[in-house]
């Protein structure tokens, strides 16, 4: 069973371990972060950054061995149920997952300019194939 709770400052080590396992090298504060647990073991996290009250998923990470088991869907489900519009710059390999949850492609011009700039300058851009996506407030979500 997947349970989720807000991250506390003392959870930073958990977040770093999961990020490292997912080959993410970003500084990841615990603020606005949710951690997913399977049988009390941390298996994923999601961090939000808000721009004009609209949450951006930055990032969502699930341990490789736990992918495809509903962890990311559970994390996103909490956010989708709470907020209207949700945005993400998806790695190309994750776009079908986001589409299955009601996300749609949006223009790069609609992405918060500092986030857009990060992607434009990223050395991994070619392999990542980032795609900006939005889940409109009018979409209904069910777990």
C-alpha positions as CSV (number, residue, x, y, z in Angstrom):
1,X,0.0,0.0,0.0
2,X,1.3,3.4,-1.0
3,X,1.0,6.2,1.7
4,X,2.0,9.8,1.2
5,X,2.9,12.5,3.7
6,X,4.5,16.0,3.5
7,X,8.3,16.0,3.8
8,X,9.9,17.4,6.9
9,X,13.3,19.1,7.0
10,X,14.8,15.9,8.5
11,X,13.6,14.0,5.4
12,X,16.3,15.6,3.2
13,X,18.5,12.5,3.3
14,X,15.6,10.4,2.0
15,X,15.0,12.8,-0.8
16,X,18.6,12.9,-1.8
17,X,18.9,9.1,-1.8
18,X,15.8,8.8,-4.1
19,X,17.1,11.6,-6.3
20,X,20.5,9.9,-6.6
21,X,18.9,6.6,-7.5
22,X,17.0,8.4,-10.2
23,X,20.2,10.1,-11.5
24,X,19.0,13.6,-10.5
25,X,21.6,16.1,-9.4
26,X,19.4,19.1,-8.4
27,X,19.4,20.8,-5.0
28,X,16.1,19.5,-3.6
29,X,14.8,21.3,-0.5
30,X,12.0,19.6,1.5
31,X,9.6,22.6,1.2
32,X,6.4,21.8,-0.8
33,X,7.5,18.2,-1.1
34,X,5.6,14.9,-0.6
35,X,7.2,11.6,0.1
36,X,5.6,8.3,-0.9
37,X,6.1,5.2,1.2
38,X,5.4,1.5,0.5
39,X,5.1,-0.4,3.7
40,X,7.0,2.4,5.6
41,X,9.9,2.4,3.1
42,X,10.4,5.6,1.1
43,X,10.0,4.9,-2.6
44,X,9.4,8.3,-4.2
45,X,8.9,12.0,-3.8
46,X,7.4,15.0,-5.6
47,X,8.3,18.6,-5.1
48,X,6.1,21.5,-6.2
49,X,7.2,25.1,-7.0
50,X,4.4,27.7,-7.3
51,X,4.3,30.4,-9.9
52,X,1.3,32.8,-9.5
53,X,-0.4,30.1,-7.3
54,X,0.0,27.5,-10.1
55,X,2.0,24.4,-9.0
56,X,4.8,23.1,-11.2
57,X,6.0,19.5,-10.6
58,X,9.7,20.0,-10.0
59,X,10.5,17.0,-10.0
60,X,8.7,13.8,-9.4
61,X,11.0,10.8,-8.7
62,X,10.3,7.1,-8.0
63,X,12.9,4.5,-7.3
64,X,13.6,2.5,-10.5
65,X,12.5,-0.8,-8.9
66,X,9.1,0.8,-7.9
67,X,8.2,2.4,-11.2
68,X,5.0,1.3,-12.9
69,X,3.4,0.4,-9.5
70,X,1.2,3.5,-9.0
71,X,3.6,5.5,-6.9
72,X,3.8,8.6,-9.2
73,X,0.1,8.4,-9.9
74,X,-0.6,8.4,-6.2
75,X,1.7,11.5,-5.6
76,X,0.2,13.3,-8.5
77,X,-3.3,12.3,-7.5
78,X,-3.0,14.3,-4.3
79,X,-1.9,17.4,-6.1
80,X,-4.5,17.0,-8.9
81,X,-7.3,16.7,-6.4
82,X,-6.2,19.8,-4.5
83,X,-5.2,22.2,-7.2
84,X,-6.9,23.2,-10.4
85,X,-4.2,23.7,-13.0
86,X,-0.9,21.8,-12.6
87,X,2.1,22.2,-14.9
88,X,5.2,20.1,-15.6
89,X,8.1,20.1,-18.0
90,X,8.1,16.4,-18.7
91,X,11.0,14.3,-19.8
92,X,10.1,12.9,-23.2
93,X,10.0,9.3,-21.8
94,X,7.3,10.4,-19.3
95,X,4.9,12.2,-21.6
96,X,2.5,9.3,-22.1
97,X,2.3,8.9,-18.3
98,X,1.3,12.5,-18.0
99,X,-1.2,12.3,-20.9
100,X,-2.9,9.3,-19.2
101,X,-3.6,11.7,-16.3
102,X,-5.1,14.4,-18.4
103,X,-2.1,16.5,-19.1
104,X,-1.8,18.3,-22.5
105,X,1.0,19.8,-24.4
106,X,1.5,23.5,-23.8
107,X,3.7,26.1,-25.5
108,X,7.2,26.8,-24.2
109,X,6.1,30.5,-24.0
110,X,3.7,29.5,-21.3
111,X,6.4,28.0,-19.1
112,X,7.8,30.2,-16.3
113,X,10.8,31.8,-17.9
114,X,13.4,30.7,-15.3
115,X,12.2,27.1,-15.7
116,X,12.3,27.4,-19.5
117,X,15.8,28.8,-19.3
118,X,17.0,25.8,-17.2
119,X,15.8,23.5,-20.0
120,X,17.3,25.6,-22.7
121,X,20.7,25.6,-21.0
122,X,20.6,22.0,-19.8
123,X,23.4,19.7,-21.1
124,X,21.0,16.8,-21.0
125,X,18.4,18.5,-23.2
126,X,18.9,16.4,-26.3
127,X,18.5,13.1,-24.3
128,X,15.8,14.4,-22.1
129,X,13.5,15.7,-24.9
130,X,11.6,18.0,-22.5
131,X,7.9,18.7,-23.2
132,X,5.9,21.4,-21.3
133,X,2.6,20.0,-20.3
134,X,-0.4,21.3,-18.3
135,X,-3.3,19.6,-16.7
136,X,-6.2,22.1,-17.1
137,X,-8.3,23.0,-14.1
138,X,-11.4,21.7,-15.9
139,X,-10.0,18.1,-16.1
140,X,-11.4,15.6,-13.7
141,X,-9.0,13.2,-12.0
142,X,-9.7,9.9,-10.3
143,X,-7.3,7.5,-8.6
